[in-house]
Amino acid sequence: MPTTLTALATVVDPGRAVRVDAVTGTGFQLVFDTADGGADRAGPSPTESILAALAACTSMDVGSILRKKRQPAASYRIAVTGEKADEHPQVYISIVVEHRVSGDVDPEALRRAVELSATTYCPVSAMLSRSVRIEHRYRLAQGDRDEVSAVVAITGPDGPQVL
């Protein structure tokens, strides 16, 4: 049976229509704003939040998989960069997700964890991949050894390609 999620959004100043306060069905509050808000912005734009949601979703997958594989990451950050079209509706036309990990982690274990998140587990990635090309990569620093990096997969409207 499908899961139903809800959210309720309130436009704070309907005359300006730049800030929106939202509450999820589980009670979490979010604030969105746009560049029109200037220095008084109260939160990210909705499209910025999509990149943050992608980073959060895939990091939860990869972190969980690494824990199950007993791969001790000392630090873990995800950099997500999106390029938007110039014309409206200014959708993302390409996204790069880079998992930046340091510690005594086996590169193949990290590669496989990123692959599984990109192609199987992360619903945010799956939704975005229906309309935009996403490159999934990692950078691994292992103490005194040389940094290892690789592109793991490319997902998009044409389906996933594991490299």
C-alpha positions as CSV (number, residue, x, y, z in Angstrom):
1,M,0.0,0.0,0.0
2,P,1.4,3.4,-0.9
3,T,2.6,5.8,1.8
4,T,1.0,9.2,2.0
5,L,2.9,12.2,3.2
6,T,1.6,15.7,3.7
7,A,2.8,19.3,4.1
8,L,1.0,22.6,4.7
9,A,2.6,25.8,3.5
10,T,1.8,29.3,4.5
11,V,2.8,32.3,2.4
12,V,4.0,34.7,5.1
13,D,3.5,38.0,3.2
14,P,1.1,37.3,0.3
15,G,1.9,40.7,-1.1
16,R,5.6,39.8,-1.6
17,A,5.2,36.0,-1.9
18,V,8.8,35.3,-1.2
19,R,8.8,33.6,2.2
20,V,6.9,30.4,2.8
21,D,6.7,28.6,6.2
22,A,5.9,24.9,5.8
23,V,5.0,22.2,8.3
24,T,5.3,18.6,7.4
25,G,2.7,16.0,8.4
26,T,5.2,14.7,11.0
27,G,5.4,18.2,12.6
28,F,8.7,19.5,11.3
29,Q,8.9,23.2,10.3
30,L,10.7,24.4,7.2
31,V,11.3,27.9,6.0
32,F,11.8,28.7,2.3
33,D,12.7,32.1,0.8
34,T,13.9,33.4,-2.6
35,A,16.7,35.8,-3.7
36,D,14.1,38.5,-3.9
37,G,14.2,38.6,-0.1
38,G,17.7,40.1,-0.2
39,A,19.7,40.2,3.0
40,D,16.7,39.3,5.1
41,R,16.3,35.9,3.6
42,A,14.9,33.4,6.2
43,G,15.8,30.1,4.4
44,P,16.9,28.4,1.2
45,S,15.0,28.6,-2.0
46,P,12.9,25.6,-2.9
47,T,15.3,24.5,-5.6
48,E,18.3,24.8,-3.1
49,S,16.4,22.6,-0.7
50,I,16.2,19.9,-3.4
51,L,20.0,19.7,-3.6
52,A,20.1,19.5,0.2
53,A,17.5,16.8,0.3
54,L,19.5,14.8,-2.3
55,A,22.6,15.2,-0.2
56,A,20.8,14.1,3.0
57,C,19.1,11.1,1.3
58,T,22.2,9.7,-0.4
59,S,24.4,10.3,2.7
60,M,22.0,8.3,4.9
61,D,22.1,5.4,2.5
62,V,25.9,5.4,2.0
63,G,26.5,5.9,5.7
64,S,24.3,3.0,6.6
65,I,25.9,0.7,4.0
66,L,29.4,1.7,5.2
67,R,28.4,0.9,8.8
68,K,27.0,-2.5,7.8
69,K,30.3,-3.2,6.0
70,R,32.3,-2.1,9.1
71,Q,34.0,0.6,7.2
72,P,35.0,3.3,9.7
73,A,34.8,6.7,8.1
74,A,36.5,9.5,10.1
75,S,34.7,12.2,8.2
76,Y,32.0,12.3,5.6
77,R,30.6,15.2,3.6
78,I,28.5,15.4,0.4
79,A,28.9,18.2,-2.1
80,V,26.0,18.6,-4.5
81,T,26.2,21.0,-7.4
82,G,23.3,21.7,-9.7
83,E,23.2,23.6,-12.9
84,K,19.9,25.2,-13.8
85,A,18.5,26.2,-17.2
86,D,18.4,29.9,-17.9
87,E,14.8,29.8,-19.2
88,H,11.8,29.3,-17.0
89,P,10.9,27.1,-15.2
90,Q,14.7,27.0,-14.6
91,V,14.8,23.3,-13.9
92,Y,18.1,21.5,-13.1
93,I,19.8,20.3,-16.2
94,S,22.7,18.5,-14.5
95,I,23.7,17.6,-11.0
96,V,26.9,16.3,-9.5
97,V,26.9,14.5,-6.2
98,E,30.4,14.0,-4.6
99,H,30.8,11.9,-1.5
100,R,33.9,13.2,0.4
101,V,35.1,10.5,2.8
102,S,38.2,10.2,4.9
103,G,39.4,7.3,7.1
104,D,40.3,3.6,6.8
105,V,37.6,2.9,4.2
106,D,38.1,0.4,1.4
107,P,37.6,2.2,-1.9
108,E,35.5,-0.7,-3.4
109,A,33.2,-0.7,-0.3
110,L,32.7,3.1,-0.8
111,R,32.2,2.7,-4.5
112,R,29.6,0.0,-4.0
113,A,27.8,2.0,-1.3
114,V,27.5,5.0,-3.6
115,E,26.3,2.8,-6.5
116,L,23.6,1.2,-4.4
117,S,22.4,4.6,-3.2
118,A,22.4,6.1,-6.7
119,T,20.7,3.2,-8.5
120,T,18.5,1.5,-5.8
121,Y,17.9,3.1,-2.5
122,C,17.7,6.9,-2.6
123,P,14.2,8.0,-3.6
124,V,15.2,11.7,-4.0
125,S,17.9,10.6,-6.6
126,A,15.3,8.3,-8.3
127,M,12.8,11.1,-8.6
128,L,15.3,13.6,-9.9
129,S,16.9,11.1,-12.3
130,R,13.6,10.9,-14.2
131,S,14.3,14.3,-15.6
132,V,17.9,15.3,-15.0
133,R,21.4,13.7,-15.5
134,I,23.1,13.1,-12.1
135,E,26.8,12.1,-11.8
136,H,27.6,10.2,-8.6
137,R,31.2,10.2,-7.5
138,Y,33.5,9.9,-4.5
139,R,36.8,11.2,-3.1
140,L,38.5,9.1,-0.5
141,A,41.4,10.3,1.7
142,Q,43.1,7.5,3.6
143,G,45.7,9.0,5.9
144,D,49.1,9.1,4.3
145,R,48.0,7.3,1.1
146,D,47.2,9.1,-2.1
147,E,43.6,10.3,-2.4
148,V,41.4,8.0,-4.5
149,S,38.5,9.3,-6.6
150,A,36.1,7.9,-9.2
151,V,32.9,8.5,-11.0
152,V,30.6,5.6,-9.9
153,A,27.4,6.0,-11.8
154,I,25.4,8.4,-14.0
155,T,21.7,8.3,-13.6
156,G,19.1,10.1,-15.6
157,P,16.2,9.8,-18.0
158,D,18.0,7.2,-20.1
159,G,18.5,4.9,-17.0
160,P,21.4,4.3,-14.8
161,Q,24.9,3.7,-16.1
162,V,27.4,2.1,-13.6
163,L,31.0,2.9,-14.4
